[in-house]
């Protein structure tokens, strides 16, 4: 690999590290909002969240351009090309995770009051925490070549799906009696949107894990079942 090509890959590594750091800061802020309610979180923290969202968008554009230039000008070898394709996929998924976290925050702003009901808080925190863990393990699987972490992430996607379903069923059963106030229905719809976006974070973690396996083994698992030996 040439010195110029080395620098391109180093730049990608550094930018991706910054992108990951921003996403996990977003998780941290959102967990604070779920735990305490939007009104109890400092305005400066919410401002940081909003700025981070813009930074994630910019990193995706910047890294995508860098990857395209590297492919077009540096003539990468087969394994290098596979790495670049995996990066290209992953930055899109990471940016979308950022979008989904932002969507969750947006629905909090629409709720009145802007907080999770106390009897549902632990369940939502558990769902958010598992989604974050899936993202972390998927990224580790790519960086460290850890096949097992990638498989763990893909398998846990179904668990997050089921968590979403069960929380929503409990929410409807406990909070939507016959003579429901319109505000409660509105909150219920926003609550469902919050859960849906957390679930899609888990979907994107699965996509990252699949990109990691593509880089490690050249196997494209998109729209396919796991190989029998990993099930």
N, C-alpha and C positions, 0 to 999 in steps of 0.2 A: 504494500500500500504506500502511495506517495505521501510526502509530508503535507501537501495541500489537501489530499483526501483525508489524512489523519486529522487535520484541523477541522474539516467539515464534520467528521464524526464526533470529535470532541465537543464541538459547538452544539450538535444535536443532543448529546448526552447532558450537557450543562443546561440547555434550555428545557429539556424534558424534566430534569430534576427540579427546576424552578416551577414548572407547570404542576408537577405532583405536589410540591409544597403548598402552592396556592389552593389546590383542591382540598387537601387535608385541613387547611386553615378554614375553608368554607364549611367542611363537616363540623369542625370544632365550634364555630359560631352558631351553626344551625342547631347543634345539640343543646347549646345554651338557650336558644330560643324555645325549643321544645320543652326543655326542663323548667324554665322560669316564666315563659310567656314573653311575647314581643315587647310589651310595655316596660318590662323589667330589665331589658338589655340596653346598655348605653348607646346613644346615638352614634358615637364615634365607632363603635363596633359594627353597627349596621352600615355606616359609611365605608368601612374597610371591606365589608362583604361586597358591597356594590362595586367598589374599585377593583376588587379581585376578579369579579366577573368580566369586566372589560379587559383586564390583563390576560385572562385565559383566552379570550377571543383573539387578542393580538398574538399571543404565543402560537396559537393554531395556524394563523395565517403566515407568520414568520417561519415556522418550522416546515410547513407544507412547501413554501417557496424554496427553502434550503434543500429539502429532499429532492424536489424536481430538478433543481440546478445540479445537485450531486449526481443524480442519475444521468442527466443530459451531458454533463461536461467531464465527469471523472471516470466514466465507464467502469462501474463497480463489477467485481467478480460475482459469481452466483450466490455465495453465502452473504456477501455484502449487500447484494441487491435484495435478497430475502429480508435482511435486517431493515433496510430502508422501507420496503413495502410494509413490514410489520409496524415500524414507527409511524408510517403514514396512516395506517388503520387506527393505531392506538391513540394518536393525538386527537383524532376525530372523536373517539369514544370518550376520552378524558374531558374534552371540551363540552361534549354533550352531558356528561355527568355534572359539570359545572352549571350548565343550563338547567338541569333538573333540580339541582340544589337551589338555584335562583328561583325556579318556579315554586318550589315549596315555600320559600320566603315570601314570594308574591301572594300566595294564597293566605298566608298568615296575616298579611296586611288587610285582606278582604274580610277576615273573620271579626265577629263582634261578640264577646271580647276576643282579642287575638292570642288565644292560647289553647292548648290541648286540654280536653276535659281530664280532671284528675284521675278518674277511673280508667282512662285509656293511656295515660302518659307513659307508664313503664313499657307497655306493649309497643308503642311507637318508638320509644328510645331503643328498645331491643331490635326492632326492625331496621332502624337507621344504623345502629351499631353493627349489625351483621352485614348490611350493605357496604359500610365503610371497610369492614374486615375483608370482604370479598374483593374490593378494589385493591387494597393493600397486598393481599396474597397474589392476585392476578399480576400486579406489577412486579412483585418479587419473583414470580415464576418466569417472567420475561428477563429480568436483569440477572438472575442467578442461575437460570436454566433449570429451575425446579419444576419438573413435570408434575409432581404430586400436588403442588400448590395450585397449578392450573386446573387439574382434575377436580380438586376440592371446590374450587370456585364455581366450576360449571355445575357440579352436583348440587350446590347450595342455592342455586337460582330457584329451584322448585320450592325450597323451604321458605324463601322470601315471598314467593307467589302465594303460598298457603297462609303465611302470616297476614298478608294484606287482606285476603278473603275473610279470615277469622275475625280480625279487628273490625272490619266494616260490618260484619254480621252482628257483632256485639253492640256496635255503635247504633245501628238501626234499631235493634231490639230494646236497648235501654233508653234511647234518647228520642224516639219518634213515636209517641203515643198518638191516639186518634186526633185529639184536639191540639196538634202541635202548632206552636208559634211559627210564623214564616221565617223569622230570624234563625230559628233552630234548624229548619230545613236548609236554609242558605248555608249555615255553618257545616251541616252534614255534607253538602255537596263539595264545599271547599276542603273539608277533612278527607273526603274520598280522593280529591285531586292531589292532596299532600301525600297520601299513601301510594297513589299511582306513580308519582314521580320518584318516590323512594324505591319502589319496585323496579322502575326503569333504570335506576342507578345500578341495581344488581344485574339487570340485563347487560348493561354496558361493561360491568366488571367481567361478565362471562365472555363478552366479545374480546376484551383485552386478553383473557386467558387463552382464547382460541388463537389470537394473533401470536401469543407467546409460543404455543405449540407449533404453529406454522413456521416460526423462525427456528425453533429447536429441531423439528423433525421433517419440515416440508409437508406436513399433513394439514389440509384445509378442512376444518370441522364445521364451517358455516353451513347451517341448514342440514346438518347430519347428526346422527347419534354418535356417542362416544364409542371407540373401539371396544370389543368385548372384554379385553384384558384390563380396561380401566373402569368398567362398570361395577 
